[in-house]
Amino acid sequence: MSAEVLILVLVVVTALGFDFTNGFHDTGNAMATSIATGALKPKVAVALSAILNLVGAFLSVEVAATITKDVLTIQGPNGDLVPGLSPESAMIIIFAGLVGGILWNLLTWLLGLPSSSSHALFGGLIGAGIAGAATVNWAGIVGKIIVPAVLSPVIAGVVAAVGTWLVYRLTRTVHAKHREAGFRWGQIGTASLVSLAHGTGDAQKTMGVIALALIAHGTLTGEQILSDGLPIWIIVTCGAAIALGTYLGGWRIIRTLGKGLVEIESPQGLAAEASSAAIILTSSSMGMALSTTHVATVSILGSGVGRPGAQVRWGIAGRMVTAWLITMPAAGVVGALCYFLAHGIGGLAGALTVFVLLIAAAALLYVRSRRQKVDHRNVNAEWDGKVVPDAASQGATA
């Protein structure tokens, strides 16, 4: 087996690893509010979300097609690689970008910050692309990534705020106990819809990266994707990877979204989830690679603004926005450094060196997380300002 083929295999494995981290990093986007209100038990919620993420992966390839052409341009009009870019260099650029995305996902997961997995991926690819002198498609990035990143959270927040206000206004004569019970049933439907939407968007981003690597290797062309769609093995493996990650549950981020931002009631949760699902599905159908995390988080904030007397913790929201602003640059720097290291060592040996360092860093972050564990048993503990509940709140919840 040639070195180029082995590098391609390494890229595919790393891409599926990113997809896995994307799954548990973004579970809270769909299920945090349903878990917080008690509409769904934690383990049931992540299992349902995993199944629907898998189903959603099969519904569309519009976002995957966007990734193959609107972030990095590696293929010319005649189907050949752009001048000055070898298959090996192109695959190492993609590989380094994936490593940047994975490390940012793991770090923000440890801190319980719901940052954007999508922007971590794009930042890593852009940083590695610049380092490797690849052609960065700035027009595509602005039109399909930056503009949606600015507009979609604003729209989501306004829709969720107005929806929440209307819900409380229309049900003002209903006893609070009955209202809460009724909307919990509705939340099951809206949370499921967000999970389905997440599969149509985020699973496709990894599909697009794998397709990009196959284009770099010469196994696939952009024209084939447009005419025949993606190979079925890409869809199946990416859907399975994101579903498995979702099932394991990113409990630290679920806790921040469900308990840290706003004290949520069921009508708020339904309004936030409905807003998120509508925007994500619309954008996916248009091939826009927006951040589901930004949409879901601002929808939750909007539900707090729309509910009279709700407590919104703006300090936590501020920390999240800070993380959002530095996600792409931070992942880009890591992606660039990984490219320089892999390229400096050269070929398969360089890629394997970076891969080993990635595994070591991931293991270190995982071990660190086990010192202060958050799981389905304490994810709903009363918020005391910390991602990891203290002993008193855990005891109260139990």
C-alpha positions as CSV (number, residue, x, y, z in Angstrom):
1,M,0.0,0.0,0.0
2,S,1.5,3.4,-1.0
3,A,2.2,6.2,1.4
4,E,-0.5,8.4,-0.3
5,V,-3.1,5.7,0.3
6,L,-2.1,5.4,3.9
7,I,-2.3,9.2,4.4
8,L,-5.8,9.1,2.9
9,V,-6.8,6.4,5.3
10,L,-5.4,8.5,8.2
11,V,-7.4,11.5,7.0
12,V,-10.6,9.4,6.8
13,V,-10.0,8.0,10.3
14,T,-9.3,11.5,11.7
15,A,-12.4,12.9,10.0
16,L,-14.6,10.3,11.6
17,G,-12.9,11.2,14.9
18,F,-13.9,14.8,14.4
19,D,-17.4,13.7,13.6
20,F,-17.5,11.7,16.8
21,T,-16.4,14.8,18.8
22,N,-18.9,16.9,16.9
23,G,-21.7,14.5,18.1
24,F,-21.0,14.7,21.8
25,H,-20.0,18.4,21.6
26,D,-23.4,19.3,20.1
27,T,-25.8,17.0,21.8
28,G,-26.9,19.9,24.0
29,N,-28.1,21.9,21.0
30,A,-31.0,19.6,20.7
31,M,-31.6,18.0,24.1
32,A,-30.3,20.4,26.8
33,T,-33.6,22.2,27.3
34,S,-35.7,18.9,27.3
35,I,-33.4,17.4,29.8
36,A,-33.5,20.5,32.0
37,T,-37.3,20.7,32.1
38,G,-37.7,16.9,32.6
39,A,-39.5,16.4,29.3
40,L,-37.0,13.6,28.6
41,K,-34.8,11.6,30.9
42,P,-31.1,12.2,30.1
43,K,-30.2,8.8,28.7
44,V,-33.4,8.6,26.7
45,A,-32.8,12.1,25.3
46,V,-29.3,11.3,24.0
47,A,-30.4,7.9,22.6
48,L,-33.3,9.6,20.7
49,S,-31.0,12.4,19.5
50,A,-28.4,9.8,18.2
51,I,-31.0,7.9,16.2
52,L,-32.3,11.1,14.6
53,N,-28.8,12.4,13.9
54,L,-28.2,9.2,12.0
55,V,-31.4,9.6,10.0
56,G,-30.7,13.2,9.3
57,A,-27.3,12.3,7.7
58,F,-29.2,10.6,4.8
59,L,-31.5,13.4,4.0
60,S,-29.3,15.8,2.0
61,V,-25.8,16.4,0.7
62,E,-26.1,20.2,0.0
63,V,-23.8,21.2,2.9
64,A,-21.3,18.4,2.0
65,A,-21.1,19.9,-1.5
66,T,-20.4,23.3,0.0
67,I,-17.5,22.0,2.0
68,T,-15.8,20.5,-1.1
69,K,-15.8,23.8,-3.0
70,D,-16.4,26.8,-0.8
71,V,-13.6,26.5,1.9
72,L,-10.5,25.3,0.1
73,T,-10.1,25.1,-3.7
74,I,-7.9,22.1,-4.5
75,Q,-9.3,21.1,-7.9
76,G,-9.1,23.1,-11.1
77,P,-11.8,23.4,-13.8
78,N,-10.2,20.4,-15.7
79,G,-10.5,18.1,-12.7
80,D,-6.7,18.3,-11.8
81,L,-5.3,19.6,-8.6
82,V,-4.5,23.3,-8.7
83,P,-1.0,24.1,-9.8
84,G,1.7,23.7,-7.1
85,L,-0.4,21.4,-4.9
86,S,0.4,17.6,-4.8
87,P,-2.0,15.0,-3.6
88,E,0.1,14.4,-0.5
89,S,0.3,18.1,0.4
90,A,-3.4,18.5,-0.1
91,M,-4.3,15.6,2.1
92,I,-1.9,16.7,4.8
93,I,-3.6,20.2,4.7
94,I,-7.0,18.6,5.3
95,F,-5.6,16.3,8.0
96,A,-4.0,19.2,9.9
97,G,-7.2,21.2,9.7
98,L,-9.2,18.3,11.2
99,V,-6.7,18.0,14.1
100,G,-7.2,21.7,14.8
101,G,-11.0,21.2,14.9
102,I,-10.8,18.2,17.2
103,L,-8.5,19.8,19.7
104,W,-10.7,22.9,20.0
105,N,-13.8,20.7,20.4
106,L,-12.2,18.7,23.2
107,L,-10.9,21.8,25.0
108,T,-14.2,23.6,25.0
109,W,-16.0,20.4,26.0
110,L,-13.8,20.1,29.0
111,L,-14.6,23.8,29.9
112,G,-18.3,23.2,29.3
113,L,-18.4,25.9,26.6
114,P,-20.9,25.3,23.7
115,S,-18.6,26.7,21.0
116,S,-19.1,25.9,17.3
117,S,-17.7,22.5,16.0
118,S,-18.4,23.7,12.5
119,H,-16.3,26.9,12.9
120,A,-13.5,24.9,14.6
121,L,-13.4,22.7,11.5
122,F,-13.5,25.6,9.1
123,G,-10.8,27.5,11.1
124,G,-8.6,24.5,11.2
125,L,-8.9,24.0,7.4
126,I,-8.3,27.7,6.7
127,G,-5.2,27.8,8.9
128,A,-3.7,24.7,7.5
129,G,-4.6,25.9,4.0
130,I,-2.8,29.2,4.4
131,A,0.2,27.4,5.9
132,G,0.2,25.0,3.0
133,A,-0.2,27.7,0.4
134,A,-3.5,26.2,-0.8
135,T,-6.2,28.4,-2.4
136,V,-8.6,29.6,0.3
137,N,-12.0,30.4,-1.2
138,W,-12.6,33.6,0.7
139,A,-15.7,34.5,-1.3
140,G,-17.3,31.1,-0.4
141,I,-16.3,31.4,3.2
142,V,-17.9,34.9,3.5
143,G,-21.1,33.9,1.6
144,K,-21.7,30.4,3.0
145,I,-20.1,30.6,6.5
146,I,-19.5,34.1,7.8
147,V,-22.7,35.8,6.7
148,P,-24.9,32.9,8.1
149,A,-22.8,32.9,11.3
150,V,-23.7,36.6,11.9
151,L,-27.3,36.5,10.7
152,S,-28.6,33.1,11.9
153,P,-28.1,33.6,15.7
154,V,-29.8,37.1,15.5
155,I,-32.8,35.6,13.6
156,A,-33.0,32.6,16.0
157,G,-32.9,34.8,19.1
158,V,-35.6,37.1,17.8
159,V,-37.9,34.3,16.7
160,A,-37.4,32.4,20.0
161,A,-38.1,35.6,22.1
162,V,-41.2,36.4,20.1
163,G,-42.4,32.8,20.2
164,T,-41.9,32.5,23.9
165,W,-43.7,35.7,24.6
166,L,-46.6,34.6,22.4
167,V,-46.8,31.2,24.1
168,Y,-47.0,32.7,27.6
169,R,-49.5,35.3,26.4
170,L,-51.8,32.7,24.8
171,T,-51.7,30.4,27.7
172,R,-51.9,33.0,30.5
173,T,-55.2,31.6,31.8
174,V,-53.8,28.0,31.9
175,H,-52.6,26.8,35.3
176,A,-48.8,26.7,35.4
177,K,-48.7,23.0,36.4
178,H,-50.9,22.0,33.4
179,R,-49.1,24.3,31.0
180,E,-45.7,22.9,32.0
181,A,-46.9,19.3,31.6
182,G,-48.5,19.9,28.2
183,F,-45.5,21.7,26.7
184,R,-43.1,18.9,27.9
185,W,-44.9,16.7,25.4
186,G,-44.4,19.3,22.7
187,Q,-40.7,19.5,23.6
188,I,-40.2,15.9,22.7
189,G,-41.3,16.7,19.1
190,T,-39.3,19.9,18.8
191,A,-36.1,18.5,20.3
192,S,-36.4,15.5,17.9
193,L,-36.7,17.9,15.0
194,V,-33.5,19.8,16.1
195,S,-31.7,16.5,16.3
196,L,-32.8,15.6,12.8
197,A,-31.8,19.0,11.5
198,H,-28.4,18.6,13.2
199,G,-27.8,15.4,11.3
200,T,-28.6,17.1,8.0
201,G,-26.1,19.9,8.7
202,D,-23.2,18.7,10.9
203,A,-22.8,15.1,9.7
204,Q,-22.6,16.5,6.2
205,K,-19.6,18.7,7.0
206,T,-17.5,15.7,7.8
207,M,-18.8,14.0,4.7
208,G,-17.6,17.0,2.7
209,V,-14.1,16.8,4.3
210,I,-13.8,13.2,3.4
211,A,-14.9,13.9,-0.1
212,L,-12.4,16.7,-0.3
213,A,-9.6,14.3,0.7
214,L,-10.8,11.8,-2.0
215,I,-10.7,14.6,-4.6
216,A,-7.1,15.4,-3.5
217,H,-6.2,11.8,-3.8
218,G,-7.8,11.6,-7.3
219,T,-10.4,8.9,-6.3
220,L,-13.3,11.3,-6.7
221,T,-14.1,14.5,-8.6
222,G,-16.4,17.4,-7.8
223,E,-18.4,16.6,-10.9
224,Q,-19.1,13.1,-9.7
225,I,-20.5,14.5,-6.4
226,L,-22.8,16.9,-8.3
227,S,-24.0,14.2,-10.7
228,D,-24.1,11.0,-8.5
229,G,-24.0,12.3,-5.0
230,L,-21.6,11.0,-2.3
231,P,-20.5,7.4,-2.1
232,I,-22.8,5.6,0.3
233,W,-20.0,4.4,2.6
234,I,-19.2,8.1,3.4
235,I,-22.8,8.8,4.4
236,V,-23.1,5.6,6.5
237,T,-19.8,6.0,8.4
238,C,-20.2,9.7,9.1
239,G,-23.8,9.2,10.2
240,A,-22.7,6.4,12.5
241,A,-19.8,8.4,14.0
242,I,-21.9,11.5,14.8
243,A,-24.7,9.2,16.2
244,L,-22.2,7.4,18.5
245,G,-20.8,10.6,19.8
246,T,-24.3,12.0,20.4
247,Y,-25.3,8.9,22.4
248,L,-22.3,9.2,24.7
249,G,-23.6,12.7,25.6
250,G,-21.6,15.8,26.0
251,W,-22.9,16.2,29.6
252,R,-20.7,19.2,30.5
253,I,-22.1,21.3,27.6
254,I,-25.6,20.0,28.2
255,R,-25.4,21.2,31.7
256,T,-24.2,24.7,30.7
257,L,-27.0,25.1,28.1
258,G,-29.8,23.5,30.2
259,K,-29.0,25.0,33.6
260,G,-26.4,27.8,33.2
261,L,-27.8,30.2,30.7
262,V,-31.5,30.5,31.7
263,E,-33.8,28.9,34.2
264,I,-35.9,27.1,31.6
265,E,-39.6,26.1,31.7
266,S,-41.2,23.9,29.1
267,P,-42.8,26.6,27.0
268,Q,-39.4,28.3,26.6
269,G,-37.8,25.1,25.7
270,L,-40.4,24.4,23.0
271,A,-40.0,27.9,21.5
272,A,-36.2,27.7,21.5
273,E,-36.1,24.3,19.9
274,A,-38.7,25.2,17.2
275,S,-36.8,28.3,16.3
276,S,-33.5,26.3,16.1
277,A,-35.0,23.5,13.9
278,A,-36.6,25.9,11.5
279,I,-33.4,27.9,10.9
280,I,-31.1,24.9,10.7
281,L,-33.3,23.0,8.2
282,T,-33.7,26.0,6.0
283,S,-30.0,26.8,5.9
284,S,-29.1,23.1,5.3
285,S,-31.4,23.0,2.3
286,M,-29.6,26.1,0.9
287,G,-26.1,24.6,1.5
288,M,-25.2,27.1,4.1
289,A,-22.8,25.7,6.7
290,L,-24.0,27.6,9.7
291,S,-23.2,26.8,13.3
292,T,-26.0,24.8,15.0
293,T,-24.4,25.7,18.4
294,H,-24.8,29.4,17.8
295,V,-28.4,29.0,16.6
296,A,-29.4,26.8,19.5
297,T,-27.6,28.8,22.2
298,V,-29.1,32.2,21.1
299,S,-32.5,30.6,20.8
300,I,-32.2,29.6,24.5
301,L,-31.2,33.1,25.4
302,G,-34.1,34.5,23.3
303,S,-36.5,32.3,25.2
304,G,-35.2,33.8,28.4
305,V,-35.7,37.3,27.1
306,G,-39.2,36.5,25.9
307,R,-40.4,35.1,29.2
308,P,-41.4,37.7,31.7
309,G,-39.3,37.5,34.9
310,A,-36.9,34.9,33.6
311,Q,-33.3,35.0,34.9
312,V,-30.7,35.3,32.1
313,R,-27.1,34.8,33.1
314,W,-25.4,37.3,30.8
315,G,-22.0,36.7,32.2
316,I,-22.1,33.1,31.0
317,A,-23.4,34.2,27.7
318,G,-20.5,36.7,27.4
319,R,-18.0,33.9,28.0
320,M,-19.7,31.8,25.2
321,V,-19.5,34.7,22.8
322,T,-15.8,35.2,23.5
323,A,-15.3,31.5,22.7
324,W,-17.2,31.9,19.5
325,L,-15.1,34.9,18.4
326,I,-11.8,33.0,18.9
327,T,-12.9,29.6,17.7
328,M,-11.8,30.0,14.1
329,P,-8.5,31.8,14.8
330,A,-7.6,29.4,17.5
331,A,-8.4,26.3,15.5
332,G,-6.6,27.9,12.5
333,V,-3.4,28.4,14.5
334,V,-3.4,24.8,15.6
335,G,-4.2,23.6,12.1
336,A,-1.3,25.7,10.7
337,L,1.1,24.4,13.4
338,C,0.1,20.8,12.7
339,Y,0.7,21.3,9.0
340,F,4.1,22.8,9.5
341,L,5.1,19.9,11.8
342,A,3.7,17.2,9.4
343,H,5.2,18.9,6.4
344,G,8.5,19.5,8.1
345,I,9.0,15.8,9.0
346,G,7.6,14.8,5.6
347,G,5.1,12.4,4.1
348,L,3.5,9.6,6.1
349,A,6.0,9.9,9.0
350,G,4.9,13.5,9.5
351,A,1.2,12.7,9.4
352,L,1.7,9.8,11.8
353,T,3.6,12.0,14.2
354,V,0.8,14.6,14.4
355,F,-1.7,11.8,14.8
356,V,0.1,10.4,17.8
357,L,0.3,13.8,19.3
358,L,-3.4,14.2,18.8
359,I,-4.2,10.9,20.5
360,A,-1.9,11.9,23.4
361,A,-3.6,15.3,23.8
362,A,-7.1,13.8,23.6
363,A,-6.2,11.2,26.3
364,L,-4.8,14.0,28.5
365,L,-8.0,16.1,28.2
366,Y,-10.2,13.0,28.8
367,V,-8.2,12.0,32.0
368,R,-8.5,15.6,33.2
369,S,-12.3,15.5,32.7
370,R,-12.7,12.4,34.9
371,R,-11.4,14.2,37.9
372,Q,-14.6,16.2,38.0
373,K,-17.2,14.1,36.3
374,V,-20.5,15.3,34.8
375,D,-22.9,12.7,33.5
376,H,-26.6,11.8,33.3
377,R,-26.8,11.6,37.1
378,N,-25.7,15.1,38.0
379,V,-26.3,17.1,34.7
380,N,-29.5,18.6,36.2
381,A,-28.0,19.6,39.6
382,E,-28.8,23.1,40.6
383,W,-26.6,25.7,39.0
384,D,-24.0,27.1,41.4
385,G,-21.9,29.0,38.8
386,K,-19.9,26.0,37.9
387,V,-20.0,23.5,35.1
388,V,-19.1,20.7,37.5
389,P,-21.7,20.6,40.4
390,D,-20.4,20.8,43.9
391,A,-21.0,18.0,46.4
392,A,-23.9,19.8,48.1
393,S,-25.9,20.4,44.9
394,Q,-25.2,16.8,43.8
395,G,-26.6,15.5,47.1
396,A,-29.7,17.7,46.8
397,T,-30.4,16.4,43.3
398,A,-29.9,12.8,44.3
